[in-house]
Amino acid sequence: MCGKRALALRLVLILGVIFGFWIQAMAQDDNSKPPGPAVSLIAPEELKAKFDNKQKVTVIDVRGSESYAASEKTIKGAIHVKLRRLKFRLGFPPLKNIPRDQEIVTYCACQGETSSILAAQVLLTSGFKNVRALKGGWTEWLKISGPVEPRPKG
């Protein structure tokens, strides 16, 4: 009886390991870029150069509530919008006043730029022409000492 129980236990453990690897592989597939219009990425150094050269660019911060609240700063001049409210907010200032052909950069704090790519896709499908996501997001921006400012309270 003990031999059958041990064999069953080993089989369950092996199946558990196989299932674990399968789940991990599926999760990696889910981390791929979101479906929708192709979104170009902009390197943090390129965006910083645009700031240095005083080029006109609108930056949209789509960091989640927790990440945004935990940080006391934002990219200089960035407009914070919750990703789930972005499409609705396009009809209201300050987003309503952004020309459709003006360069826009979205950024988030998640790995793989998922939220910023989704935000860029919303903008592209809403008629904006020149939209890119910041490669590496908030973390990479801080690493290169890009210009930041205190985030608005409230």
C-alpha positions as CSV (number, residue, x, y, z in Angstrom):
1,M,0.0,0.0,0.0
2,C,2.8,2.4,0.9
3,G,4.4,1.8,-2.6
4,K,1.3,2.8,-4.4
5,R,0.8,5.9,-2.2
6,A,4.4,7.0,-2.8
7,L,4.0,6.4,-6.6
8,A,0.8,8.5,-6.6
9,L,2.5,11.3,-4.6
10,R,5.4,11.4,-7.1
11,L,3.0,11.5,-10.0
12,V,1.1,14.4,-8.5
13,L,4.4,16.2,-7.8
14,I,5.6,15.7,-11.4
15,L,2.2,16.8,-12.8
16,G,2.4,19.9,-10.5
17,V,5.8,20.8,-11.8
18,I,4.7,20.4,-15.4
19,F,1.6,22.4,-14.7
20,G,3.7,25.1,-13.1
21,F,6.0,25.4,-16.1
22,W,2.9,25.6,-18.4
23,I,1.4,28.4,-16.3
24,Q,4.7,30.3,-16.4
25,A,4.9,29.9,-20.2
26,M,1.3,31.1,-20.6
27,A,2.0,34.1,-18.3
28,Q,5.0,35.1,-20.5
29,D,2.8,34.9,-23.6
30,D,0.3,37.3,-21.8
31,N,3.1,39.8,-21.2
32,S,3.6,40.3,-24.9
33,K,2.6,43.6,-26.5
34,P,-1.1,44.3,-26.4
35,P,-3.1,43.7,-29.6
36,G,-4.0,46.8,-31.6
37,P,-2.2,49.4,-33.7
38,A,1.6,49.1,-33.6
39,V,3.1,51.6,-31.2
40,S,6.7,52.9,-31.6
41,L,8.8,53.3,-28.5
42,I,10.9,56.4,-27.7
43,A,14.2,56.0,-25.8
44,P,14.4,58.0,-22.6
45,E,17.5,59.7,-23.9
46,E,15.7,60.9,-27.1
47,L,12.8,62.3,-25.0
48,K,15.3,64.0,-22.7
49,A,17.0,65.6,-25.8
50,K,13.6,66.9,-26.9
51,F,13.2,68.6,-23.5
52,D,16.8,70.0,-23.7
53,N,16.1,71.4,-27.2
54,K,12.7,72.8,-26.0
55,Q,10.8,70.8,-28.6
56,K,7.0,70.6,-28.2
57,V,6.0,67.2,-26.9
58,T,3.0,66.3,-24.7
59,V,3.7,63.6,-22.1
60,I,0.9,61.6,-20.6
61,D,1.4,59.7,-17.4
62,V,-0.7,56.6,-17.2
63,R,0.9,55.1,-14.1
64,G,-1.6,53.2,-11.9
65,S,-3.0,54.8,-8.8
66,E,-0.7,53.0,-6.4
67,S,2.5,53.9,-8.4
68,Y,1.4,57.4,-9.0
69,A,0.5,58.0,-5.3
70,A,3.7,56.4,-4.1
71,S,5.8,58.9,-6.2
72,E,6.1,62.5,-5.3
73,K,7.2,63.4,-8.8
74,T,6.2,63.1,-12.5
75,I,7.9,63.9,-15.8
76,K,8.0,67.6,-16.2
77,G,4.8,68.9,-17.7
78,A,3.1,65.4,-17.8
79,I,-0.6,65.1,-17.7
80,H,-1.8,62.2,-15.4
81,V,-4.7,60.2,-16.7
82,K,-6.0,56.9,-15.5
83,L,-5.7,54.4,-18.4
84,R,-9.3,53.2,-18.0
85,R,-10.5,56.9,-18.3
86,L,-8.3,58.0,-21.1
87,K,-10.8,57.6,-24.0
88,F,-13.4,59.5,-22.0
89,R,-11.0,62.3,-21.0
90,L,-10.1,63.0,-24.6
91,G,-13.2,65.2,-24.8
92,F,-12.1,67.5,-21.9
93,P,-9.2,69.8,-21.2
94,P,-6.3,69.5,-21.2
95,L,-6.4,66.5,-23.5
96,K,-9.1,68.1,-25.7
97,N,-6.7,70.9,-26.5
98,I,-3.9,68.7,-27.8
99,P,-3.5,69.0,-31.6
100,R,-4.0,65.6,-33.3
101,D,-0.7,65.9,-35.1
102,Q,1.4,67.0,-32.1
103,E,4.0,64.5,-30.7
104,I,2.7,62.6,-27.7
105,V,4.6,60.3,-25.4
106,T,2.9,58.0,-22.9
107,Y,4.6,56.4,-20.0
108,C,3.8,54.0,-17.1
109,A,5.7,52.2,-14.4
110,C,4.9,48.6,-15.4
111,Q,7.3,46.2,-17.0
112,G,7.1,45.9,-20.8
113,E,5.4,49.3,-21.2
114,T,2.0,47.5,-21.3
115,S,-0.1,50.4,-19.9
116,S,1.7,53.1,-21.9
117,I,1.3,51.0,-25.1
118,L,-2.4,50.6,-24.4
119,A,-2.7,54.3,-23.8
120,A,-0.9,55.1,-27.1
121,Q,-3.2,52.7,-28.9
122,V,-6.2,54.5,-27.5
123,L,-4.8,57.8,-28.8
124,L,-3.9,56.4,-32.2
125,T,-7.4,54.9,-32.7
126,S,-8.8,58.3,-31.6
127,G,-7.1,60.1,-34.5
128,F,-3.8,61.2,-32.9
129,K,-1.0,60.8,-35.5
130,N,2.4,60.9,-33.6
131,V,2.2,58.8,-30.5
132,R,5.0,56.8,-28.9
133,A,5.5,55.0,-25.6
134,L,8.5,55.7,-23.4
135,K,10.8,52.7,-23.4
136,G,11.4,51.5,-19.8
137,G,8.9,54.0,-18.5
138,W,9.2,55.9,-15.2
139,T,12.1,53.7,-14.0
140,E,14.3,54.4,-17.0
141,W,13.4,58.1,-16.9
142,L,14.7,58.4,-13.4
143,K,17.9,56.4,-14.3
144,I,18.9,59.0,-16.9
145,S,17.9,61.9,-14.6
146,G,15.2,63.2,-17.0
147,P,13.5,66.4,-15.9
148,V,10.8,65.9,-13.2
149,E,8.6,68.1,-11.1
150,P,6.4,67.6,-8.0
151,R,3.2,65.9,-9.0
152,P,0.0,67.8,-8.4
153,K,-1.6,67.0,-5.0
154,G,-5.0,65.6,-4.9
